[in-house]
Amino acid sequence: MEEFKKELFLEANKSVIPIYPLLEKDKSDIERFINLKIRIRTVSFFTDLKEALVNSKSYDSLELSVDIEKVFRDLSVLEEEIAIIIWNYPGDIDKMKLKDVIKYWEDIWFSPSDEAVAIFFPTVQKIVLITHYNIVYY
């Protein structure tokens, strides 16, 4: 996550955003999933991911916590405990509890500056791509 988002969160909430350390197991789970399912072919992770994900759904908005909660409900992942947020693969990855992703979505996702973000659910081995033009690929 970009540093300015962390700073804004700290300023607004008087606490740090609840991000957990990414363990080696998390990294290997992500890498294994990506190597098996995505097949990176270009320098653009998000382009390859978009091409690999065969389903998509358009939403009216993805700006608010209620919006992202609806996405997760539609994708049947609301029961998941952990969400791994991939801002840039493999360099910028955050691990959070899913309930915190939903609760703090408005602090996490800045549509004007974020073009896309992938969220990986390690328990069910599912990944979604959220775009700034309100389309979710899964």
Secondary structure, 3 states (H helix, E strand, C coil): CCHHHHHHHHHHHCCCCCCECCCHHHHHHHHHHHHHHHCCCCCCHHHHHHHHCCCEEECCCCCCHHHHHHHHHHCCCCCCCEEEEEEECCCEEEEEEHHHHHHCHHHHCCCCCCCEEEEEECCCCEEEEEECCCEEEC
